[in-house]
Amino acid sequence: MAEQEQILNLVKVTRERLRKGELKAGEIAFSPFTKPELLPPNATPVDIATWTVVSRVLLNLDETMTKS
């Protein structure tokens, strides 16, 4: 449960930082490989950037990197 709370807090903090302009949503969310037609129709750049940050954090956890 503590991990879930930490992830939800990361979502909240990241959204706040993106909305304040501390982070640039376009630089985080999009690349030359982005295919706009595959993105959810109602997703905003802030939404996409937020979940990109969360995904990067989760994929870099030791638990994700090792089998044991």
Secondary structure, 3 states (H helix, E strand, C coil): CHHHHHHHHHHHHHHHHHHHCCCCHHHHHCCCCCCHHHCCCCCCHHHHHHHHHHHHHHHCCHHHHCCC
